[in-house]
């Protein structure tokens, strides 16, 4: 599990991204994590958001998409995971997730 640091700088850890891109499983997932002000009836409080941005078996395309997302959304944290098909992901030792801590909201 990795954490959003909420400081607005480039937050993607290239070493971990390379582990995801080069993982043994063919399916690659790009996850995004960020903190935003809630625009609903909750009074504008900050909310942590984690989303799946892109999924592919094409490693080169995933790498290209990561670069595009980092330019388009520089305030977000991105991570790539390599996952097997037909598997309950939470049963893996390290499954796709991004932790958002209280300190990320400051």
Secondary structure, 3 states (H helix, E strand, C coil): CEECCCCCCCCCCHHHHHHHHCCCCCEEEEEEEEEEECCCCCCCCEEEEEEEEEEECCHHHHHHHHHHHHHHCCCCEEEEEEECCCCCHHHCCCCCCEECCHHHHC
